[in-house]
Amino acid sequence: MDRRPAGLRPSLERFHGYQAGLDSAGIAPDRALIRHEAFSVEAGRRHGRDILSLGERPTAIVAGNDEIAVGVLTAAKELGISVPGELSVTGFDDTSQTEWTTPRLTSVRQPLAGMGRMAVETVLGMADGVQPASRHLQLATTLSVRDSTGPAPSS
């Protein structure tokens, strides 16, 4: 879910990471559970209510950013769904919102300081006439595990 065009690289990379995670776990993606919209709490709440009202609801939701994940947490609470007992929720960006939610939100952290450093080094190098080795650089992310995730509920 993104306020920017769906084809923008950061949104696509997050979606591809989600798909890669499912692939590595041997889980086939269910297109009926995938939503694309604005990065907003309201979009997360609305789509969260929709997905969590399905007859066979998921045991985990991976949101495109922390705002969407906050909306999903709100929807789960409104529907009486226990997080993380019945549902795990993960955001992306590891913003300060993650500490304000109940339960505290698990989120993917991007290396913002490293990204900024690489950008400055690249611009300074280009100012000196040095072309970057690549037009695309990717830095590793980390997972900040908090209280919104847990083992899948037993069937």
PAGULO-925274 format. One record per atom (N, C-alpha, C, O, CB): residue in three letters; x, y, z. Coordinates in steps of 0.02 Angstrom, whole numbers, plus 32768, in hexadecimal, padded with zeros to 4 digits. Glycine has a CB too. Layout:
BEGIN
ALAXYZ;...
***
This chain:
BEGIN
MET802A7FC68000;MET800080008000;MET802D803E8000;MET805A80438029;MET7FD08000803D;ASP8020806B7FD2;ASP804E80A37FC9;ASP802880DE7FAD;ASP7FFD80D67F82;ASP8088808F7F9B;ARG8036811B7FC5;ARG801781567FA7;ARG803981677F65;ARG801D818B7F3D;ARG801B81917FD7;ARG8074814D7F5A;ARG809781597F1C;ARG808181257EE9;ARG806180F37EFC;ARG80E581567F26;PRO8091812F7EA9;PRO807E80FC7E77;PRO809880B77E8B;PRO80D080B17EA4;PRO809981107E32;ALA806F80847E7F;ALA8080803F7E94;ALA80C280277E78;ALA80E27FFB7E95;ALA804980107E80;GLY80D880437E3F;GLY8115802C7E20;GLY8155804C7E3B;GLY818B803C7E21;GLY811180397DD7;LEU815180787E6D;LEU818D80977E87;LEU81BB80647EA7;LEU81A380367ECA;LEU817B80CD7EB9;ARG81FB806B7E9D;ARG822D803A7EB3;ARG822880287EFD;ARG82277FEC7F0D;ARG827180547EA5;PRO822580587F2C;PRO822280437F73;PRO81E580177F82;PRO81EA7FE77FA7;PRO822080817F9F;SER81AB80297F65;SER816F80007F71;SER81787FBB7F53;SER81667F897F72;SER813180227F54;LEU81937FB87F17;LEU819E7F787EF7;LEU81D07F4D7F1E;LEU81C67F117F25;LEU81B77F827EAF;GLU82057F6C7F37;GLU82377F477F5D;GLU82197F2A7F9D;GLU82297EF27FB0;GLU82737F747F6D;ARG81EF7F507FBF;ARG81CE7F367FFB;ARG81A17EFB7FE9;ARG81A17EC8800C;ARG81A47F6E801E;PHE817C7F027FB2;PHE81507ECB7F9D;PHE81797E8E7F89;PHE81667E567F99;PHE81247EE27F63;HIS81B07E997F65;HIS81DA7E607F52;HIS81F97E3E7F8F;HIS82027E017F8F;HIS82117E777F21;GLY820B7E657FC1;GLY82247E488000;GLY81EF7E1D8022;GLY81FF7DE8803C;GLY823B7E80802F;TYR81B27E348021;TYR81797E0E803D;TYR81727DCC8017;TYR816C7D978035;TYR81377E368039;GLN81747DCF7FD4;GLN816E7D937FAC;GLN81A87D637FB8;GLN819F7D277FBD;GLN816B7DA57F61;ALA81E47D7E7FBE;ALA821F7D547FCB;ALA82197D31800F;ALA822C7CF78015;ALA82607D7F7FC8;GLY81FF7D548041;GLY81F67D368082;GLY81C47CFC807F;GLY81CF7CC8809E;GLY81DE7D6A80B4;LEU818E7D06805B;LEU815D7CD08053;LEU817D7C95802E;LEU81757C5C8043;LEU811F7CE9802C;ASP81A17CA47FF8;ASP81C27C6F7FD2;ASP81F27C467FFE;ASP81F27C097FFB;ASP81E97C8C7F97;SER821A7C698026;SER824B7C458050;SER82297C1A8085;SER82467BEA809E;SER827A7C778070;ALA81EB7C2C8097;ALA81C67C0580C8;ALA819A7BD080A7;ALA81777BAA80C8;ALA819A7C3380F4;GLY819C7BCE8064;GLY81747B9D8040;GLY812A7BAD803F;GLY81007B80803C;GLY817F7B59805D;ILE81197BED8044;ILE80D37C038044;ILE80C37C258003;ILE80E67C537FED;ILE80C67C338080;ALA808E7C0F7FE2;ALA80787C2E7FA4;ALA80527C6E7FB4;ALA80267C6D7FE0;ALA804B7BFD7F7A;PRO80627CA77F93;PRO803E7CE57FA1;PRO7FF47CDF7F8C;PRO7FE57CC27F58;PRO805F7D207F7C;ASP7FC87CF97FB5;ASP7F817CFA7FA7;ASP7F707D407F8F;ASP7F6C7D6F7FB8;ASP7F567CE57FE6;ARG7F657D497F4F;ARG7F587D8B7F31;ARG7F1B7DAD7F51;ARG7F177DEA7F51;ARG7F4E7D857EE5;ALA7EED7D867F6A;ALA7EB17DA37F89;ALA7EC17DC87FCA;ALA7E987DF07FE1;ALA7E7E7D6B7F98;LEU7EFC7DBC7FE6;LEU7F0F7DDD8025;LEU7F3C7E1A801A;LEU7F4D7E3C8049;LEU7F327DAB8052;ILE7F4F7E277FDC;ILE7F7E7E5D7FCD;ILE7F577E9C7FBB;ILE7F2A7E9A7F91;ILE7FAE7E4A7F93;ARG7F697ED37FDB;ARG7F477F137FD0;ARG7F7B7F487FBE;ARG7FB47F467FD6;ARG7F1E7F29800E;HIS7F687F787F94;HIS7F937FB17F82;HIS7F6B7FF17F8B;HIS7F377FF97F6B;HIS7FAF7FAA7F39;GLU7F84801D7FB4;GLU7F62805E7FBE;GLU7F92808D7FE1;GLU7FCD807E7FE9;GLU7F2080567FE5;ALA7F7880C57FF8;ALA7FA080F8801A;ALA7FBF80DC8059;ALA7FA280B1807B;ALA7F758135802B;PHE7FFB80F58069;PHE801A80E480A8;PHE7FF7810E80DE;PHE800D814680ED;PHE806980F280A7;SER7FC180F480FB;SER7F9D8119812E;SER7F7E80EA8161;SER7F7180AF8152;SER7F668145810E;VAL7F728104819C;VAL7F5280DC81D1;VAL7F0C80C781BA;VAL7EF9808E81C5;VAL7F4E81058214;GLU7EE780F5819C;GLU7EA380E68186;GLU7EA280AE8152;GLU7E7780828155;GLU7E818124816B;ALA7ED080B08122;ALA7ED3807A80F0;ALA7EE280378112;ALA7EC580048101;ALA7F09808980BA;GLY7F0F80378142;GLY7F1F7FFA8167;GLY7EE47FE0818E;GLY7ED87FA48191;GLY7F5980068195;ARG7EBF800D81AD;ARG7E847FFA81D4;ARG7E4F7FDC81A5;ARG7E337FA781B3;ARG7E67803681FA;ARG7E427FFE816E;ARG7E0E7FE78140;ARG7E1F7FA48121;ARG7DF67F768121;ARG7E03801B8109;HIS7E5C7F9E8107;HIS7E707F5F80E8;HIS7E7A7F28811D;HIS7E6C7EED8110;HIS7EB17F6880C0;GLY7E917F3C8158;GLY7E987F0C818F;GLY7E547EEE81A1;GLY7E4E7EB181A9;GLY7EB87F2D81CC;ARG7E217F1881A8;ARG7DDD7F0081B8;ARG7DC57ED08181;ARG7DA67E9D8190;ARG7DAC7F3B81BF;ASP7DD27EE28143;ASP7DBC7EB9810B;ASP7DDE7E74810E;ASP7DBC7E40810A;ASP7DCD7EDB80C8;ILE7E1F7E748114;ILE7E457E358115;ILE7E357E0B8153;ILE7E2D7DCE814F;ILE7E917E438113;LEU7E2E7E2C818C;LEU7E227E0881CB;LEU7DDA7DF181D2;LEU7DCA7DCC8200;LEU7E347E348206;SER7DAE7E0781A5;SER7D687DF181A6;SER7D5C7DB58177;SER7D257D9C8172;SER7D3B7E2A8192;LEU7D917D9F8155;LEU7D8B7D668128;LEU7D7D7D278151;LEU7D907D23818C;LEU7DCB7D5C80FE;GLY7D5C7CF78133;GLY7D4D7CB88155;GLY7D8C7C95816C;GLY7D8F7C7A81A4;GLY7D267C8A8127;GLU7DBF7C948142;GLU7DFF7C768154;GLU7E337CAE8155;GLU7E557CBB8124;GLU7E147C3D8120;ARG7E387CCE818F;ARG7E647D098193;ARG7EAD7CF4819E;ARG7EBB7CBD81B7;ARG7E4E7D3781CD;PRO7EDB7D1F818A;PRO7F237D108192;PRO7F387D1281DB;PRO7F157D2E8206;PRO7F4D7D428169;THR7F717CF481E9;THR7F8D7CF6822D;THR7FC17D2D8234;THR7FDA7D3A826B;THR7FAB7CB2823F;ALA7FD27D4D81FB;ALA80037D8381FD;ALA7FF57DB481C4;ALA7FDE7DA0818F;ALA804B7D6781F8;ILE80037DF381D1;ILE7FFE7E27819E;ILE803F7E4E819E;ILE80567E6681D2;ILE7FC07E5681AB;VAL805D7E548163;VAL80997E7C8159;VAL80837EBC8135;VAL806D7EB980FC;VAL80D07E558130;ALA80897EF58156;ALA80737F34813A;ALA80AC7F578117;ALA80E67F4E8128;ALA80567F618170;GLY809B7F8080E5;GLY80CD7FA480BD;GLY80F17FDB80E4;GLY81277FF180CF;GLY80AD7FC18081;ASN80D37FF2811B;ASN80F580228146;ASN80D48020818B;ASN80A37FFC8196;ASN80F3806B8128;ASP80EF804781BA;ASP80D6804581FF;ASP809080638204;ASP8069804C822D;ASP8106806A822D;GLU8080809681DD;GLU803D80B481E0;GLU8008808081CF;GLU7FD5807A81F1;GLU803880F081B1;ILE8013805B819A;ILE7FE480278186;ILE7FDE7FF481BE;ILE7FA67FDE81CF;ILE7FF980058144;ALA80167FE081DB;ALA80167FAE8211;ALA7FEF7FC7824D;ALA7FCC7FA0826D;ALA805D7F9D8225;VAL7FF38008825D;VAL7FCD80248294;VAL7F82801D8285;VAL7F5B800D82B1;VAL7FDF806F82A0;GLY7F6F802A8247;GLY7F2980218233;GLY7F137FD98239;GLY7EDA7FCC824E;GLY7F1F803881EC;VAL7F3E7FA98228;VAL7F2E7F62822F;VAL7F257F518278;VAL7EF77F2C828A;VAL7F657F36820E;LEU7F517F6A82A4;LEU7F4A7F5E82EC;LEU7F067F788305;LEU7EE67F59832E;LEU7F837F7F8313;THR7EF27FB382EC;THR7EB27FD082FF;THR7E797FA382E9;THR7E4A7F96830F;THR7EAA801682E0;ALA7E7B7F8B82AB;ALA7E477F5E8291;ALA7E437F1E82BA;ALA7E0D7F0782CB;ALA7E557F4D8247;ALA7E7D7F0282CB;ALA7E7E7EC482F3;ALA7E5C7ED18337;ALA7E347EA8834E;ALA7EC77EAB82FD;LYS7E6C7F098356;LYS7E4E7F188397;LYS7E037F208390;LYS7DDD7F0783BA;LYS7E6D7F5983B4;GLU7DEC7F43835C;GLU7DA47F4D8351;GLU7D807F0B8347;GLU7D467F04835A;GLU7D997F7B8315;LEU7DA27EDB8328;LEU7D837E9A831A;LEU7D8E7E678352;LEU7D777E2E834C;LEU7D9E7E7F82D9;GLY7DB17E7B8387;GLY7DBC7E4F83C0;GLY7DF07E1883B1;GLY7DED7DE283CF;GLY7D7C7E2F83D5;ILE7E1E7E278384;ILE7E527DF68371;ILE7E917E058399;ILE7EAB7E3D8398;ILE7E617DF88324;SER7EAA7DD483BC;SER7EE47DDC83E8;SER7F247DE083BF;SER7F327DB58395;SER7EE87DA2841A;VAL7F4C7E1583CC;VAL7F8E7E1D83AE;VAL7FC07E1A83E7;VAL7FBD7E438414;VAL7F957E618385;PRO7FEF7DEA83E6;PRO80007DBA83B3;PRO7FE17D7583BB;PRO7FF47D478396;PRO80497DB483B0;GLY7FB37D6B83E9;GLY7F967D2983F5;GLY7F777D0983B7;GLY7F847CCE83A9;GLY7F637D2D842A;GLU7F4E7D2F8393;GLU7F2D7D158357;GLU7F497D318317;GLU7F407D1482E1;GLU7EE37D24835B;LEU7F6B7D6A831B;LEU7F847D8D82E0;LEU7FC67DAF82F0;LEU7FCC7DD18323;LEU7F507DC082C6;SER7FF77DA782C3;SER80357DCE82C8;SER80327E068295;SER80197DFD825E;SER80747DA082BC;VAL804C7E4182A8;VAL804C7E7C827C;VAL80927E99827B;VAL80B17EA382AF;VAL80177EB18293;THR80AA7EA6823E;THR80ED7EC38235;THR80E87F008208;THR80C57EFF81D5;THR811E7E908217;GLY810A7F36821B;GLY810D7F7281F2;GLY81507F7881CE;GLY81777F4881CC;GLY81017FB0821D;PHE815C7FB281B2;PHE819A7FBF818E;PHE81AC80088198;PHE81818033818E;PHE81947FAD8143;ASP81E8801781AA;ASP8207805981B4;ASP821F806381FB;ASP824A808D8207;ASP81D5809181A2;ASP8203803E822B;ASP821780438271;ASP8215808B828A;ASP824580A482A6;ASP825D8026827B;THR81DB80AB827F;THR81D280EF8296;THR81C480F082E1;THR81BD80BC8300;THR819881118270;SER81C0812B82FE;SER81B281318346;SER816D81178357;SER816081068391;SER81B8817A835C;GLN813F81128327;GLN80FC80F68333;GLN80FF80B08350;GLN80D3809B8375;GLN80D480F682F2;THR8133808B833F;THR813880458354;THR8137803E83A0;THR8121800B83BA;THR817780258337;GLU8150807083C3;GLU8153806E840C;GLU81128086842C;GLU8108807C8468;GLU818D80988425;TRP80E680A68405;TRP80A980C38421;TRP806D8094841C;TRP803A809F843C;TRP8099810383FD;THR8074805F83F4;THR803B803383EA;THR80367FFF8422;THR80667FF28446;THR8040800F83A6;THR7FFA7FE38428;THR7FEF7FAC8457;THR7FD17F738430;THR7F987F778419;THR7FC17FC18493;PRO7FF87F3D8427;PRO803C7F32843E;PRO806E7F5A8414;PRO805F7F7283DE;PRO804D7EE7843B;ARG80AB7F60842F;ARG80DF7F83840A;ARG80EC7F5E83C8;ARG80EE7F2183C6;ARG81217F898434;LEU80F47F858392;LEU80F67F6A834E;LEU813B7F518339;LEU816C7F75833E;LEU80DE7F9E831D;THR813E7F138321;THR817A7EF98300;THR817F7F1C82BC;THR814D7F25829A;THR81777EAA82F8;SER81BC7F3082A8;SER81C47F55826A;SER82087F49824B;SER82397F3B826D;SER81B97FA08276;VAL820A7F4F8209;VAL82497F4B81E4;VAL826B7F8F81E6;VAL824C7FC281D6;VAL823D7F348199;ARG82AA7F9081FB;ARG82D07FCE8200;ARG82FF7FD581C5;ARG83247FA781B3;ARG82F97FD08243;GLN82FC801081A6;GLN832A801F8170;GLN83668045818D;GLN835F806A81BD;GLN830780498138;PRO83A1803C8170;PRO83DC805E8189;PRO83DF80A68170;PRO840780B78144;PRO841D80388174;LEU83B480D2818C;LEU83AE81168173;LEU83EF813D8177;LEU840081628149;LEU8379813B8199;ALA8414813581AE;ALA8454815981B4;ALA84848141817D;ALA84A7816A815F;ALA8473814F81FA;GLY848681008172;GLY84B280E5813D;GLY849C80FC80F8;GLY84C6810980CD;GLY84B280998140;MET845B810080EE;MET8441811780AD;MET8455816080A2;MET84698173806B;MET83F4810F80AA;GLY844E818980D6;GLY846181CF80D1;GLY84AC81D780C4;GLY84C18200809B;GLY844E81F48110;ARG84D481AF80E7;ARG851D81B280DE;ARG853081A08097;ARG855981C18078;ARG854181838110;MET8510816A807C;MET851F81558037;MET850B818B8005;MET852E81967FD4;MET84FA81138028;ALA84D281AC8011;ALA84BB81E07FE4;ALA84EC821B7FE3;ALA84FD82357FAE;ALA847581F97FF9;VAL85028230801F;VAL853182688023;VAL857382568001;VAL858F827D7FDB;VAL853D827C806C;GLU858C821A800F;GLU85CB82047FF1;GLU85C582017FA4;GLU85F482147F81;GLU85E081BF800C;THR858C81EA7F8C;THR858281E67F43;THR8580822B7F25;THR85A182377EF2;THR854181C07F33;VAL855B82597F43;VAL8556829E7F29;VAL859A82C07F2B;VAL85AD82E17EFB;VAL852282C77F52;LEU85BF82B97F62;LEU860182D87F67;LEU863182BA7F33;LEU865882DE7F14;LEU861E82CE7FAE;GLY862D82787F29;GLY865682597EF6;GLY864582727EB0;GLY8672827F7E88;GLY864E820E7EF9;MET860582787EA1;MET85F082917E60;MET860682D97E56;MET861782ED7E1E;MET85A5828B7E58;ALA860683007E8C;ALA861D83467E87;ALA866783487E75;ALA867F83787E57;ALA8611836B7EC9;ASP868D83147E89;ASP86D4830E7E78;ASP86DF82EA7E36;ASP871882DD7E23;ASP86F982EA7EB0;GLY86A882DA7E13;GLY86AE82BA7DD1;GLY86B0826E7DD4;GLY86BC824E7DA0;GLY86EA82D27DB0;VAL86A582507E0D;VAL86A682077E14;VAL865F81EC7E0A;VAL863181FE7E2F;VAL86C381F17E59;GLN865681C17DD9;GLN861581A37DCE;GLN860B81687DFD;GLN863A81427E0A;GLN860E818C7D84;PRO85CF81607E19;PRO85C281287E46;PRO85CA80E67E22;PRO85BC80E17DE6;PRO857C812E7E65;ALA85E080B37E46;ALA85E980707E29;ALA85A780537E12;ALA85A5802A7DE4;ALA860C80427E5B;SER857180677E33;SER852F804C7E23;SER84FB80837E2C;SER850380AF7E57;SER851E800E7E4F;ARG84C680807E06;ARG849080B17E0E;ARG8460809B7E46;ARG843680C27E5C;ARG846980BA7DCD;HIS8466805D7E5B;HIS843A80427E8E;HIS846380217EC5;HIS84887FF27EB8;HIS8407800F7E70;LEU845C803A7F02;LEU847D801C7F3C;LEU844780057F6C;LEU841480267F74;LEU84AE804F7F5F;GLN84527FCC7F8B;GLN84217FB27FBA;GLN84457FA07FFB;GLN84777F7C7FFB;GLN83FC7F757F9D;LEU842B7FBA8033;LEU84487FAB8074;LEU84197F7B8099;LEU83DD7F7C808D;LEU84537FED809D;ALA84347F5380C4;ALA840E7F2180E8;ALA83DE7F41811B;ALA83EE7F74813A;ALA843D7EF0810B;THR83A57F228123;THR83757F378156;THR837B7F078191;THR839A7ED2818C;THR832C7F388139;THR835C7F1B81C9;THR83597EEF8203;THR83117EEE821D;THR82E97F1A820D;THR838A7F08823C;LEU83017EBC8243;LEU82BE7EB6825F;LEU82C17EC882A9;LEU82E57EA982D0;LEU82A27E6E8255;SER82997EFA82BC;SER82937F0E8302;SER82577EE8831F;SER821E7EFE8316;SER828B7F5C830B;VAL82637EB18340;VAL822E7E87835A;VAL82147EA4839C;VAL82397EB283CA;VAL82477E3E8365;ARG81D17EAE839D;ARG81B17EC883D9;ARG81777E9883EB;ARG817D7E5C83E3;ARG81977F1283CF;ASP81407EB48403;ASP810B7E8A841F;ASP80D37E7783EF;ASP80A67E528403;ASP80EE7EAE8459;SER80D37E8F83B1;SER809B7E838384;SER80A37E43835B;SER80797E348330;SER80937EBE8355;THR80D87E1E8367;THR80E37DE08343;THR80F17DA68372;THR810C7DB083A9;THR811D7DE78312;GLY80DD7D6B835C;GLY80E77D2F8385;GLY80DD7CF28359;GLY80D17CF7831D;GLY80B77D2E83C2;PRO80E17CB78377;PRO80D77C7A8350;PRO80907C778335;PRO80617C928353;PRO80E67C3D837C;ALA80887C5682FC;ALA80457C4E82E0;ALA801A7C268310;ALA80327BF88331;ALA80497C2A829B;PRO7FDA7C398315;PRO7FAE7C138342;PRO7FA87BCB832A;PRO7FA87BBE82EE;PRO7F687C348345;SER7FA37B9D8359;SER7F9C7B578346;SER7F557B4A832C;SER7F257B678346;SER7FAC7B288381;SER7F507B1F82FB;SER7F0F7B1182DC;SER7EE67AE38306;SER7EAD7AD282F3;SER7F187AF48297;
***
